[in-house]
Amino acid sequence: MIATKLRTDLFYDQLVRESGCSEYLFTTNPLLVPNGLFQRLNKAVPAMLDLLDTPDYWNYCVQQDQWSLKPHPMKRTDFTGCADFLVTSEGAKLIEMNINLPGKVGLIQTLGEATQQLFGDEYKQYTNLNALDDLLTTIREALPTEVPIAILVSHLPASSKHQPHYRYFSDELNRLGLNTKVVPAREVTITAGGCTWNNQEFGAFINLVIPFVWEGNQDAFQPLNALWEQHPDLFFPNPTGGMFGTKELLHYLDAQRHQPNAALWTDFVLRANMFSDFDTVDELLNAYQPAEMVLKPLKDYDTKGVYVQPDRALVEQLFAERKADYMVQEFTSSVQLPFENEQGERLLSHSLIYRIFFASKQPMAYQGYVIHGEFNG
């Protein structure tokens, strides 16, 4: 126990020392995924993204009228983000897909390097060791320029603890040959060739403002709105990925099981419906019993507003008050994993999530994480 604790402390201290990010919790236990499942997931994610990168899905998203930022056509490089799978006794089930640069993206390679250095590589299969190189290839394709790049970030309170991560991400990209700087998105001044901030000119933008946050707080991001309107081709990734990545995606995939390549991904997709598919709450309850439900707002992040196996009263309330922006997905049990929290208490997870990061539709890095405690709302 003492040796394990020492190694845990060394692992965490190295991550903090390297990145400056002290707010994140990491476990030293690697998540070992069966090779067959790993290979199948790495084929399923690009196949699902290919299905979403079609005029049919674009038209579907536009018709739902759930997006208030101006949509702009997606390029292959814009399909950069992450897919989250619930690990179950039957394999893995897709619970969401974020088509935008996800949180902690700058730390992914560091996690792999620190793990290998401190704990060895018994299986010779550690992942993430080339993640930033893969991401850099996509960035250079999306922004083929040598001009300074602004990494646009949110000023809102929820993002304050992430500022060290943003700076670390910028430093890592600069180490690889880019010229980037972290810039508060609300402080930019638009120019003919891009924008300025603190008397420095920028001709391209890496957007780290979560599209749902931006779209839901447009008054707070007026300069960013104007920058997007004037220079959409200078953004990576395209924030229209937010429109592509609402929870409607889960319903769309469920309805596309007849597609020619569906065999690659159908067993990773659960049954899912929009609330608006049902005329009455009784219709919904005939299709799904409360014990079979996970209720999700279309634009949640950090699991806000997600309800697992809700009671009937909550189903009726949400159906009455938020029918237009909620959906229901079939419930399935997760594999549970023992872990230690920051107080050193031994706990059992509620859910085990396997996250696959992708760039230009191709998997590039992986992360496991646990959710514990009360998981409703």
Phi, psi and chi 1 to 4 in degrees:
 res  aa     phi    psi   chi1   chi2   chi3   chi4
   1 MET       -  -41.1  -74.8  -64.9  -68.1      -
   2 ILE   -64.4  -45.4  -66.5  175.3      -      -
   3 ALA   -62.4  -41.4      -      -      -      -
   4 THR   -63.2  -42.7  -59.0      -      -      -
   5 LYS   -62.5  -43.2 -175.6   66.0  175.7  177.2
   6 LEU   -59.8  -45.8  175.1   63.2      -      -
   7 ARG   -65.1  -37.2  -65.3  168.3   74.6 -172.0
   8 THR   -61.2  -46.3  -59.6      -      -      -
   9 ASP   -62.6  -42.8  -69.6  -15.1      -      -
  10 LEU   -60.4  -42.8  -74.7  172.6      -      -
  11 PHE   -60.5  -50.9  178.3   70.1      -      -
  12 TYR   -65.9  -43.2 -176.9   73.3      -      -
  13 ASP   -61.6  -38.0  -71.6  -12.7      -      -
  14 GLN   -66.6  -40.5  178.3  162.0  -35.8      -
  15 LEU   -62.7  -43.8  -69.5  174.1      -      -
  16 VAL   -67.1  -44.0  172.8      -      -      -
  17 ARG   -63.1  -40.5 -173.3  168.0   57.4 -107.7
  18 GLU   -70.3  -42.2  171.9   76.5   14.7      -
  19 SER  -108.0  -21.2   67.1      -      -      -
  20 GLY    79.3    1.4      -      -      -      -
  21 CYS   -94.2  102.8  -54.6      -      -      -
  22 SER  -101.1   -2.2   60.3      -      -      -
  23 GLU   -89.5  -11.0  -65.3  -67.9  -31.7      -
  24 TYR   -92.9  144.6  -61.2  137.3      -      -
  25 LEU  -105.2  132.6  -60.6  176.0      -      -
  26 PHE  -132.3  145.0  -63.0  105.5      -      -
  27 THR  -102.4  150.3  175.1      -      -      -
  28 THR   -86.2   -3.5   56.3      -      -      -
  29 ASN   -81.7  116.6  -60.7  -35.7      -      -
  30 PRO   -69.5  147.2   25.3  -32.9      -      -
  31 LEU   -92.6  114.6  176.0   61.1      -      -
  32 LEU   -95.6  118.3  -57.7  178.7      -      -
  33 VAL  -104.8  130.2  176.9      -      -      -
  34 PRO   -51.7  137.4  -25.9   35.0      -      -
  35 ASN   -59.8  -38.3 -171.3   58.2      -      -
  36 GLY   -62.4  -44.4      -      -      -      -
  37 LEU   -64.6  -42.2  177.3   60.5      -      -
  38 PHE   -57.3  -48.0  179.3   77.8      -      -
  39 GLN   -65.4  -40.0  -62.7  -62.7  -21.7      -
  40 ARG   -67.9  -39.3  -69.5 -177.3   58.4 -120.8
  41 LEU   -64.6  -36.0  -75.3  169.9      -      -
  42 ASN   -71.2  -18.7  -81.9  -75.2      -      -
  43 LYS   -89.7  -32.9  -66.8  177.2 -178.6  177.3
  44 ALA   -69.1  -41.7      -      -      -      -
  45 VAL   -62.5  -50.6  168.8      -      -      -
  46 PRO   -60.4  -36.3  -23.9   34.6      -      -
  47 ALA   -65.2  -41.4      -      -      -      -
  48 MET   -65.4  -40.6  -73.1 -171.3  -79.2      -
  49 LEU   -66.3  -36.4  -69.3  168.5      -      -
  50 ASP   -61.0  -38.1  -78.9  -18.3      -      -
  51 LEU   -66.9  -35.6 -178.7   61.1      -      -
  52 LEU   -76.3  -26.0  -57.1 -179.0      -      -
  53 ASP   -86.3   60.4 -174.8   15.7      -      -
  54 THR  -140.1  156.7   60.2      -      -      -
  55 PRO   -57.6  -33.4  -25.1   34.5      -      -
  56 ASP   -60.9  -45.0  -77.1  -12.7      -      -
  57 TYR   -72.6  -36.6 -171.2   59.6      -      -
  58 TRP   -56.8  -49.5  170.7  -84.3      -      -
  59 ASN   -63.9  -38.6  -67.9  -28.3      -      -
  60 TYR   -60.6  -47.6  174.0   84.0      -      -
  61 CYS   -62.5  -44.1  -69.4      -      -      -
  62 VAL   -62.7  -40.8  170.1      -      -      -
  63 GLN   -65.3  -28.3  -71.1  167.1    7.1      -
  64 GLN   -69.4  -21.0  -55.2  -46.1  -55.8      -
  65 ASP    55.5   44.0 -163.1   26.3      -      -
  66 GLN  -104.3    5.4  -65.5  -77.1   -5.6      -
  67 TRP  -127.3  130.1 -160.8 -114.4      -      -
  68 SER  -109.3  -10.8   57.6      -      -      -
  69 LEU   -74.9  155.2  -68.7  177.7      -      -
  70 LYS   -69.6  119.6 -177.2  177.8  179.4  179.6
  71 PRO   -70.6  146.2  -14.2   28.5      -      -
  72 HIS  -136.1  138.7 -165.3   73.6      -      -
  73 PRO   -51.2  138.8  -28.2   36.3      -      -
  74 MET   -85.4  139.4  -61.8  -83.2  -73.8      -
  75 LYS   -99.9  166.3  -61.9  179.5  -68.8 -172.4
  76 ARG   -56.8  -39.6 -177.0  175.3   57.8   84.5
  77 THR   -65.6  -22.3   52.1      -      -      -
  78 ASP   -73.3  -15.7  -67.1  -40.1      -      -
  79 PHE   -84.2   65.7  -73.2   89.7      -      -
  80 THR  -124.1  125.9  -65.5      -      -      -
  81 GLY   173.7 -136.7      -      -      -      -
  82 CYS  -153.7  152.0   64.0      -      -      -
  83 ALA  -117.5  129.6      -      -      -      -
  84 ASP  -105.6  127.5  -72.8   -6.9      -      -
  85 PHE  -118.0  133.5  -67.8   86.7      -      -
  86 LEU   -77.8  126.3 -173.4   71.8      -      -
  87 VAL   -83.5  121.9 -179.1      -      -      -
  88 THR  -124.2  173.1   76.8      -      -      -
  89 SER   -66.6  -17.4   59.6      -      -      -
  90 GLU  -100.3    7.0  -62.0  177.2   -6.6      -
  91 GLY   127.2 -114.3      -      -      -      -
  92 ALA  -147.9  146.0      -      -      -      -
  93 LYS  -131.8  131.0  -55.1  -64.4  179.8 -177.7
  94 LEU   -67.4  127.3 -177.9   69.9      -      -
  95 ILE  -113.0  -19.6   58.0  172.8      -      -
  96 GLU  -171.9  162.7   70.6  174.1  -12.2      -
  97 MET  -139.0  122.3 -167.6  175.2  -75.8      -
  98 ASN  -101.2  115.6  -60.9  -62.9      -      -
  99 ILE  -101.4   67.2  -54.6  178.2      -      -
 100 ASN  -166.4  163.1   56.5  -87.4      -      -
 101 LEU   -61.5  120.4  -84.3  172.7      -      -
 102 PRO   -85.5  164.8   29.7  -32.1      -      -
 103 GLY   -59.1  147.9      -      -      -      -
 104 LYS    71.3   10.3  -55.8 -175.9 -174.9   69.6
 105 VAL   -59.1  -32.1   66.1      -      -      -
 106 GLY   -72.3  -16.5      -      -      -      -
 107 LEU   -95.9   -9.1  -66.2  171.8      -      -
 108 ILE   -61.4  -46.1  -69.4  -56.6      -      -
 109 GLN   -68.6  -38.3 -175.4  163.8  -43.8      -
 110 THR   -59.9  -39.1  -55.0      -      -      -
 111 LEU   -59.1  -46.9  -85.4  171.1      -      -
 112 GLY   -63.8  -42.3      -      -      -      -
 113 GLU   -66.9  -43.4  -68.9  169.8  -11.7      -
 114 ALA   -65.7  -39.2      -      -      -      -
 115 THR   -63.2  -46.6  -57.0      -      -      -
 116 GLN   -63.7  -42.3 -175.7 -177.2   54.6      -
 117 GLN   -67.4  -42.3  179.6  178.8  -20.4      -
 118 LEU   -89.8  -25.8  -71.6  171.5      -      -
 119 PHE  -120.0    3.0  -59.4  101.6      -      -
 120 GLY    77.2 -172.9      -      -      -      -
 121 ASP  -141.3   69.1 -166.8   -7.1      -      -
 122 GLU   -56.3  -37.5  178.4 -178.1   -4.7      -
 123 TYR   -96.9   -2.4  -62.9   94.1      -      -
 124 LYS    55.5   33.1  -52.0  -62.8 -178.2 -173.1
 125 GLN  -138.1   24.4  -67.9 -175.6   47.9      -
 126 TYR   -61.8  138.9  -86.7  145.2      -      -
 127 THR   -99.8  176.9   55.0      -      -      -
 128 ASN    80.2   -1.6  -60.2   -2.3      -      -
 129 LEU   -70.3  -17.9  -61.9 -178.5      -      -
 130 ASN  -122.6   23.2  -61.4  -55.0      -      -
 131 ALA   -62.4  -45.0      -      -      -      -
 132 LEU   -69.7  -31.9  -74.1 -179.5      -      -
 133 ASP   -63.1  -42.1  -69.4  -31.0      -      -
 134 ASP   -64.9  -41.7  -67.7  -17.6      -      -
 135 LEU   -65.6  -38.8 -179.1   59.1      -      -
 136 LEU   -60.2  -39.5  179.9   67.7      -      -
 137 THR   -58.4  -43.4  -61.7      -      -      -
 138 THR   -67.0  -42.5  -71.9      -      -      -
 139 ILE   -61.0  -44.5  -67.1  172.7      -      -
 140 ARG   -66.1  -32.0  -73.1 -162.7  177.1  -80.7
 141 GLU   -72.1  -39.3 -177.5  179.9  -14.0      -
 142 ALA   -73.8  -34.6      -      -      -      -
 143 LEU  -126.3   73.8  -54.7  173.2      -      -
 144 PRO   -76.7   72.7   29.4  -33.6      -      -
 145 THR  -151.4  156.5  177.3      -      -      -
 146 GLU  -105.1    8.6  -62.8  -58.7  -38.7      -
 147 VAL   -73.4  160.0  -59.4      -      -      -
 148 PRO   -59.0  140.7  -25.6   35.4      -      -
 149 ILE  -113.0  128.0  -60.6  171.4      -      -
 150 ALA   -88.2  124.7      -      -      -      -
 151 ILE   -89.0  104.0  -62.9 -179.2      -      -
 152 LEU   -82.0  126.4  -59.9  171.3      -      -
 153 VAL  -130.3  160.9  -57.9      -      -      -
 154 SER   -81.4  147.9  170.1      -      -      -
 155 HIS   -98.9   -3.8   62.5  -77.3      -      -
 156 LEU   -67.7  154.2  -62.4  177.0      -      -
 157 PRO   -54.6  -36.0  -27.9   35.4      -      -
 158 ALA   -61.8  -20.8      -      -      -      -
 159 SER   -96.0   -3.0  -64.9      -      -      -
 160 SER   -61.6  -40.1   59.4      -      -      -
 161 LYS   -71.8  -12.9   69.8  178.3 -179.1 -179.4
 162 HIS   -91.7   -3.8  -60.5  -56.1      -      -
 163 GLN   -57.7  -41.5  -61.3  -57.2  -39.8      -
 164 PRO   -60.3  -36.1  -25.1   35.4      -      -
 165 HIS   -65.2  -42.7  169.4 -115.7      -      -
 166 TYR   -59.6  -44.1  -58.9  151.3      -      -
 167 ARG   -66.8  -38.3  -67.8 -169.6  -67.8  -89.2
 168 TYR   -64.7  -42.3  177.5   68.3      -      -
 169 PHE   -58.8  -44.8 -176.5   47.2      -      -
 170 SER   -61.2  -45.8  174.3      -      -      -
 171 ASP   -60.9  -41.3  -70.5  -16.1      -      -
 172 GLU   -65.8  -41.0  -72.7  -65.0  -81.8      -
 173 LEU   -65.6  -37.7  -67.5 -180.0      -      -
 174 ASN   -67.3  -36.5  -66.9  -14.0      -      -
 175 ARG   -61.4  -30.0 -179.6  178.5   61.1   81.2
 176 LEU   -88.4    1.4  -66.3  173.3      -      -
 177 GLY   115.0   -4.0      -      -      -      -
 178 LEU   -83.9  171.3  -64.8 -175.6      -      -
 179 ASN  -124.6   88.9 -179.8    4.8      -      -
 180 THR  -120.1  159.9   72.0      -      -      -
 181 LYS  -149.6  141.9 -177.8  168.5  -74.5 -171.6
 182 VAL   -75.2  127.6  176.0      -      -      -
 183 VAL  -131.3  126.8  174.0      -      -      -
 184 PRO   -63.6  124.3  -18.9   31.8      -      -
 185 ALA   -62.0  -28.3      -      -      -      -
 186 ARG   -80.1   -5.6   68.6  168.4  175.6  174.8
 187 GLU  -107.3    6.1  -62.1  178.6   11.5      -
 188 VAL   -77.7  151.8  -60.0      -      -      -
 189 THR  -116.1  123.2  -60.2      -      -      -
 190 ILE   -75.2  139.4  -59.4  166.6      -      -
 191 THR  -127.9  174.3   65.6      -      -      -
 192 ALA   -63.9  -30.8      -      -      -      -
 193 GLY  -104.1    2.3      -      -      -      -
 194 GLY   156.3 -109.5      -      -      -      -
 195 CYS  -156.8  169.5   76.5      -      -      -
 196 THR  -125.8  155.4   60.5      -      -      -
 197 TRP  -155.2  130.2  178.1   74.5      -      -
 198 ASN    52.6   41.2  -88.2    5.8      -      -
 199 ASN    66.7   14.3  -61.9  -44.1      -      -
 200 GLN  -110.1  140.4 -177.4  173.1   -7.0      -
 201 GLU   -94.4  142.4  -64.9 -173.8    0.7      -
 202 PHE  -130.3  136.9  -61.1   92.2      -      -
 203 GLY  -114.1    8.9      -      -      -      -
 204 ALA  -160.3  162.1      -      -      -      -
 205 PHE  -140.3  130.5  -40.6  110.0      -      -
 206 ILE  -101.8  117.5  -64.7  174.1      -      -
 207 ASN   -93.5  117.7  177.3   51.6      -      -
 208 LEU  -108.0    4.9  -69.5 -173.6      -      -
 209 VAL   -75.7  120.9 -178.9      -      -      -
 210 ILE   -57.9  125.8  -62.2  171.0      -      -
 211 PRO   -53.3  -39.5  -30.0   36.6      -      -
 212 PHE   -64.2  -36.4  -63.7  157.1      -      -
 213 VAL   -68.6  -44.7  172.7      -      -      -
 214 TRP   -61.1  -51.2  174.9   -0.7      -      -
 215 GLU   -63.4  -33.8 -170.3 -133.3   13.2      -
 216 GLY   -85.6   -6.0      -      -      -      -
 217 ASN  -134.9   48.6  -62.7  -85.7      -      -
 218 GLN   -65.4  -29.0  -69.1 -172.6   51.7      -
 219 ASP   -62.3  -32.4  -71.4  -14.1      -      -
 220 ALA   -80.7  -11.6      -      -      -      -
 221 PHE  -124.1   38.3  -69.7  107.2      -      -
 222 GLN   -56.6  -45.9  -76.4  -62.6  -24.1      -
 223 PRO   -61.1  -35.8  -23.9   35.4      -      -
 224 LEU   -67.7  -39.6 -175.6   58.5      -      -
 225 ASN   -56.5  -48.3  -66.6  -20.1      -      -
 226 ALA   -66.0  -37.7      -      -      -      -
 227 LEU   -64.1  -41.5 -171.0   63.1      -      -
 228 TRP   -64.6  -40.6  169.7 -119.4      -      -
 229 GLU   -64.1  -39.0  -68.9  -78.7  -21.1      -
 230 GLN   -87.9  -31.6 -174.5  157.4  -25.0      -
 231 HIS  -132.7   54.2  -64.1  -60.3      -      -
 232 PRO   -61.8  -30.1   22.9  -33.8      -      -
 233 ASP   -75.7   -7.4  -68.7  -25.9      -      -
 234 LEU   -96.1    3.7  -58.5 -177.7      -      -
 235 PHE   -96.3  141.7  -86.5   72.9      -      -
 236 PHE  -139.0  133.1  167.3   78.7      -      -
 237 PRO   -79.4  165.9   27.7  -30.7      -      -
 238 ASN   -60.4  123.3 -178.5  -14.1      -      -
 239 PRO   -65.3   -9.6   21.1  -31.9      -      -
 240 THR   -60.8  -17.1  -54.5      -      -      -
 241 GLY   -56.2  -26.5      -      -      -      -
 242 GLY   -62.5  -42.4      -      -      -      -
 243 MET   -64.2  -37.5 -179.6  179.6   79.3      -
 244 PHE   -72.7  -22.1  -86.8   49.2      -      -
 245 GLY  -109.5   20.6      -      -      -      -
 246 THR   -69.4  171.5   70.5      -      -      -
 247 LYS   -68.5   -9.3  -64.5  -60.0 -176.0  -65.5
 248 GLU   -59.1  -25.8  -71.3  177.0   71.6      -
 249 LEU   -53.9  -38.5  173.5  151.5      -      -
 250 LEU   -65.2  -40.5  -58.9  171.0      -      -
 251 HIS   -68.1  -41.6  170.4   49.8      -      -
 252 TYR   -61.6  -46.8 -176.2   84.1      -      -
 253 LEU   -63.1  -40.5  -71.9  172.9      -      -
 254 ASP   -58.7  -33.6 -178.4   31.7      -      -
 255 ALA   -84.4   -4.2      -      -      -      -
 256 GLN  -108.0   24.8  -59.8  -60.6  -48.7      -
 257 ARG   -66.8  -11.1  -63.1  176.9 -176.2  -86.8
 258 HIS   -86.7   -5.9   61.7  -78.8      -      -
 259 GLN   -63.4  151.9  -65.4  -69.4  -24.4      -
 260 PRO   -56.7  -37.2  -26.3   34.8      -      -
 261 ASN   -98.7   16.3   68.0  -14.4      -      -
 262 ALA   -62.3  -25.9      -      -      -      -
 263 ALA   -60.7  -22.1      -      -      -      -
 264 LEU   -70.2  -25.4  -68.6  173.2      -      -
 265 TRP  -134.4   -9.4   52.4  -97.0      -      -
 266 THR   -60.4  -35.9   48.1      -      -      -
 267 ASP   -75.6   -5.1   61.6  -34.9      -      -
 268 PHE   -94.1   -2.7  -61.3  121.7      -      -
 269 VAL  -112.8  128.8  172.5      -      -      -
 270 LEU   -89.8  162.1  -67.3  163.2      -      -
 271 ARG   -62.7  136.2 -172.7  166.3   54.6  112.5
 272 ALA  -152.6  145.1      -      -      -      -
 273 ASN  -141.3  154.2  -77.2   92.5      -      -
 274 MET   -80.0  147.4  -55.0  -71.7  -72.7      -
 275 PHE   -55.5  -36.0  -91.5   18.4      -      -
 276 SER   -69.3   -8.1   56.8      -      -      -
 277 ASP   -70.6  -14.8  -68.7  -20.0      -      -
 278 PHE  -115.2  136.3  -55.2   98.7      -      -
 279 ASP   -76.1  -33.3  -68.3  -30.9      -      -
 280 THR  -135.2  161.8   66.4      -      -      -
 281 VAL   -66.9  -30.2   71.7      -      -      -
 282 ASP   -64.6  -37.2  -73.7  -23.0      -      -
 283 GLU   -60.9  -45.1 -118.1 -176.7   74.5      -
 284 LEU   -60.0  -45.7  167.3   60.4      -      -
 285 LEU   -71.1  -21.0  -70.4  166.3      -      -
 286 ASN   -73.8  -29.4  -77.5  -25.7      -      -
 287 ALA   -85.0  -34.7      -      -      -      -
 288 TYR  -137.8  124.6  -62.6   84.8      -      -
 289 GLN   -75.4  150.8  -66.1  -61.2  -51.5      -
 290 PRO   -51.9  -36.9  -30.9   37.1      -      -
 291 ALA   -68.2  -13.2      -      -      -      -
 292 GLU   -99.9    5.4  -60.2  173.1  -36.6      -
 293 MET  -107.8  144.4  -68.6 -177.3 -179.3      -
 294 VAL  -125.1  122.4  178.1      -      -      -
 295 LEU   -99.5  133.3  -54.7 -177.6      -      -
 296 LYS  -136.4  133.3  -60.7  179.8  178.1 -178.1
 297 PRO   -69.9  150.0   22.9  -28.3      -      -
 298 LEU   -64.2  -25.7  -60.1 -176.1      -      -
 299 LYS  -125.6   39.8  -59.4  176.5 -175.0  178.1
 300 ASP   -79.5  159.4   85.1  -72.5      -      -
 301 TYR  -148.1  155.8   56.7   96.5      -      -
 302 ASP    58.1   30.1  -75.8  -15.0      -      -
 303 THR    61.2   16.8   70.3      -      -      -
 304 LYS   -66.1  127.9  -66.0 -179.2  176.1   68.4
 305 GLY    81.7    8.9      -      -      -      -
 306 VAL   -90.6  134.0  175.2      -      -      -
 307 TYR  -125.6  124.9  -63.2   92.9      -      -
 308 VAL  -102.5  124.9  177.1      -      -      -
 309 GLN    47.5   59.9  -64.2  178.2  -56.8      -
 310 PRO   -70.4  162.4   30.8  -37.4      -      -
 311 ASP   -81.5  166.9   59.7   35.1      -      -
 312 ARG   -61.1  -37.6 -177.4 -175.8  178.0  110.6
 313 ALA   -61.5  -40.2      -      -      -      -
 314 LEU   -68.5  -40.4 -179.9   58.2      -      -
 315 VAL   -57.8  -46.9  176.4      -      -      -
 316 GLU   -64.5  -39.2  -68.0  174.8  -15.3      -
 317 GLN   -64.8  -48.8  177.8 -174.3  -14.7      -
 318 LEU   -65.5  -38.1  -70.4  174.2      -      -
 319 PHE   -64.1  -37.9 -168.1   86.9      -      -
 320 ALA   -74.7  -37.3      -      -      -      -
 321 GLU   -99.6  -25.8  -62.9  176.1   -0.1      -
 322 ARG  -138.5   38.1  -60.2 -173.4   60.8 -179.8
 323 LYS   -58.7  -34.6 -178.8  178.0  178.4  180.0
 324 ALA   -74.7  -19.7      -      -      -      -
 325 ASP  -128.2   28.9   67.2  -24.1      -      -
 326 TYR  -129.1  156.5 -107.3   83.4      -      -
 327 MET  -140.0  167.5   57.1   88.6   63.2      -
 328 VAL  -124.3  134.5   55.5      -      -      -
 329 GLN  -123.0  145.8 -173.4  178.6   35.0      -
 330 GLU   -59.0  133.9  175.5 -172.3   -1.1      -
 331 PHE   -78.5  141.2  169.9   80.3      -      -
 332 THR  -143.3  145.9 -173.1      -      -      -
 333 SER   -76.8  144.2  -63.6      -      -      -
 334 SER   -93.5  152.7  174.0      -      -      -
 335 VAL   -63.2  136.0  170.1      -      -      -
 336 GLN  -101.5  145.7  -66.4 -176.8  -67.4      -
 337 LEU  -129.8  130.3 -162.8   68.7      -      -
 338 PRO   -72.3  142.7   23.8  -30.0      -      -
 339 PHE  -155.6  166.3   70.4   99.8      -      -
 340 GLU  -106.6  135.1  -74.4 -173.6    6.9      -
 341 ASN   -85.3 -174.7   65.9    7.3      -      -
 342 GLU   -68.1  -17.3   56.3  -90.3   37.3      -
 343 GLN   -89.7    2.4  -74.4   80.5   39.5      -
 344 GLY    81.5   10.7      -      -      -      -
 345 GLU   -78.9  140.7  -60.4  170.9  -47.3      -
 346 ARG   -88.0  117.8 -167.4   75.5  169.3  167.0
 347 LEU  -126.6  169.0  -58.1  173.4      -      -
 348 LEU  -115.9  130.5 -165.0   62.6      -      -
 349 SER   -67.8  152.9   68.3      -      -      -
 350 HIS   -81.6  -44.3  177.7  -74.7      -      -
 351 SER  -139.1  144.3  -58.6      -      -      -
 352 LEU  -113.5  120.2  175.1   60.4      -      -
 353 ILE  -110.6  136.6  -48.8  -61.9      -      -
 354 TYR  -115.4  115.1 -173.9   52.0      -      -
 355 ARG  -102.6  129.9  170.2  169.1  -74.0 -175.3
 356 ILE  -111.3  113.6  -61.2  179.3      -      -
 357 PHE   -81.0  140.2  -66.2   80.3      -      -
 358 PHE  -135.5  151.9   51.5   83.9      -      -
 359 ALA  -134.4  130.3      -      -      -      -
 360 SER    51.0   40.9  -63.0      -      -      -
 361 LYS    76.8   -7.0  -58.7 -176.3 -175.2  177.3
 362 GLN  -103.6  130.7  -65.3  -57.0  -51.2      -
 363 PRO   -55.8  138.3  -26.8   36.6      -      -
 364 MET  -133.1  -20.2   65.5  168.8 -176.5      -
 365 ALA  -161.3  168.0      -      -      -      -
 366 TYR  -145.3  149.0  -49.6   85.2      -      -
 367 GLN  -150.0  137.2  178.2 -170.7    9.7      -
 368 GLY  -106.7  142.4      -      -      -      -
 369 TYR  -148.9  157.5   62.2   96.4      -      -
 370 VAL  -113.4  148.1  -62.3      -      -      -
 371 ILE  -116.1  134.2  -62.1  174.0      -      -
 372 HIS  -136.9  171.6   66.7   96.5      -      -
 373 GLY    80.5 -165.2      -      -      -      -
 374 GLU   -68.2  126.4 -170.5   64.7   27.7      -
 375 PHE  -119.0   65.2 -169.9   73.7      -      -
 376 ASN  -146.1  111.3  -87.0  -54.5      -      -
 377 GLY    93.1      -      -      -      -      -
